[in-house]
Amino acid sequence: MKGVTVVSHPLVQHKLTLMRDRTRSTSGFRRLVREIAMLLAYEVTRELPMTTERIETPMEALDSPVIEGKKLVLAPILRAGLALADGMLELIPSARVAHVGLYRDHESLEAIEYFFKAPHDLADRLVIVTDPMLATGNSATAAIDRLKARGAHDIRFVCLLAAPEGIARMQAEHPDVPIWTAAIDRELNDKGYIMPGLGDAGDRIYGTH
Ligand code: URA
């Protein structure tokens, strides 16, 4: 599917199966989110532009490869996106973080914003939006609307699971934003949950319900 990368690496797929299992403990689920987040971070940064930097090894001088440009920004959609961003930060520790506080109204399924704090120079940075579940696409599109309004124009979206409905909505509203996901599931149910899915990601990460 154009604009969507399904990360089919065996470690990602194995960990996702462990996460989908309803008997997985909160601590086990949380640990798996961090582990899978690192693997997704590896994939989403695969094509970053590179330059070289002059360094001295103990032996001689060398023009050695480094990532070009300003530090990238991770933009977790609160609250479930935080765990994904935390895992990614272990691999990209100097990334900046933009917090986007959105919750899903359980009646309307609309995304309601309650918090937004981002670096001032989003226009100069790659912004990676994180949310484990791309379901209706309401939260993802609202978060990206907000980040674009603040100047971001180089944006990528990372999730664990995507529903076809969420992908269609993203591609209709933000066709310039590529998506990385561990799997594309069958459909949404009438409550906006991904099927077969893994349940409510935030509840499973934080042990609430
Ligand atoms: N958010 C979740 O946490 N789970 C879903 O299945 C859909 C949205």
Residues whose N, C-alpha, C, O or C-beta is under 5 A from the ligand:
A	BS01	URA	M133 A135 G192 Y193 I194 G197 G199 D200 A201 G202
